């Protein structure tokens, strides 16, 4: 269960001084939600690699966490930048994103819809609608103005509705 911001700040300050146990407590609190967000942004393998990279950067730069935002916001912002860096790398030929074999039909449809959104649309929608972040927190994580984030979310929702209606006849 995530701890309070004051607790996280204290743990991060201890980690900045080399306290591995303090950092392990932060990892234990935030690893699952971070990996969940990243998995929705791409493949599970990529999510694991990017989460690991984000935690390594958080460890290296723990002294820069000032407690103004929640630790999870700061960490997700780092992970988002790592994800963008990964996406910008020259890649091997892409394989189409497929739902995991254990996904339900509806889960597979949602994954397919998310895969059709742009990276910023997918991230904004997942952060706010899927993970419950406020628009302000998501805007900070994604480094975009609040108004732009709200526009991106509205556009993503509209795209998802248009993808859903033709298949299901919902009005």
N, C-alpha and C positions, 0 to 999 in steps of 0.2 A: 504494500500500500504506500503510495507517495507520502512523503513527510511534509512538514511545513516548510515554508520558504526560509525561515530563520534556521531551522535544522539543516536544510540543504546548504545554506551559506556557510554554516559552521563546518559541515562535512567537507565542502569544497575548499575552504581555507586550510583544513587539515591535510587534504589531498595535495594542495599546492606546496605543502611543506614535506611531501613524500610519504604521507600516511596511506599506505595501500588499502588498509582495512576500511578507512573512511570512504575511499573511492569505490571500493567493492560494495559498500552499502548503497551508494548512489546508483551504481550499475544495477544492483538487485532491484531497486525501486523503479527504474526507468527503462530497463532493457526491453521488456515485453511490449509496452506501448510504442516505443520507438521502432522496434522491428515490425510491429503490426502496421504502422504508418508506411514504412518503407516497402513492406511486402505488397501493399496496395498500389504502390508507385511502380513496381516492376516485379521481377521474379524473386522467389524466396532466396535464391543463392545471392543475388545482388543485394537484397535487403540485409543479409547477414554480413556481407563484406562492408557495406556502407555503414551499418551500425557499428561494426568493429572499428572502422576508420574514425567515425564520429566520437566514439568513446576514447580512442587514443588521442585525438586532438583535444578533447575535453580534459583529459589527464594532463597533457602538455601545457595547456593554457588555463588550468584551473585558477590560477591567480588573477585572471582577467574577469572572472565571474564576480559581479559586484552586488548581486541580490536585488537589483531593481526589477528584474523580471523573474518569473519562476524559473527554477533550474531546468525544468522540462522544456520551457520555451527556449531558453538559451541552447540547450542540447539539440532540440529539434532544428533550430536555426543552423547549427553546425552541420547536422546531418543533411539538411536541405542543400547546403552549399557543396557538401561532398557528393550528393546525388547529381547536382548540376555538373560538377567537374567530371563525373563518370559518364554522363550522357554526352558531354562534349568530346570525349575521347574518340578517336577513330575506332569503329567497332568491326567485329567479324560480321559476316552476313547475318542479318536478323532472322530469327525464327519467329513465327507468329506466336503471340501470347496465348497460351491455352490455360484453361481452368484446371486446377489440380483434380486428379481422378476422384478424390473424395468430395468435391464440391457438389452442392445440390444444383439442380437445374437453374433455379432462381439466382443462386450465388454465382454460377457461371455466366448468366446473363448480365448481372451487375458488373462482374469483372470485365466482361467484354465491353460494356458501355464505358466503364472507366478507362479502358485501354484506348478507346477512340477519342478521348478528350486530350487536349494539349496538356503538357506537363504542369503548367501553372493552374489550369482548370481542375485537373485531377487532384493536385495537392491541396488547393483551397477547399474543394468540396469534401475531401477526405478529412482534413483537419477540422473543419467546422461542423459538417453534418455527420461524419463518421466517428470522430473522436471527441466532439463536444468542445473544441476550443472556441473562445470568443473571436469575433471578427478582428478585434484589435490585436489579440495574441497571434492569430494567423498572419495578419498583415506584417507584424514584426518579424515572425519567423521567415516569411517568404520575401521579406524586404521590399514590400510594395505599399504604396499609400492605401489607407483604409478605403477610400472611395473606389479605387481600382480593384481592390480585393472584392468588395461587394459586387461590382460589375462582373468580375470574373466568375463569382459564384452564381450569379443570376444567369449568365451565359451558359455555364456548365449545366445548371438545372434545366434550362430550356433545351439544350442539346439532348440531355438524357430523356426528357419527356418526349421529344420528337423521335428518339430511337425506340422508346417503349411503345408508343401508340400504334405504329404500323403493325407491330407483331401481336398486340393484345387487344386492339380495337377499343381501348379505353377512351372515353371522351372527357 
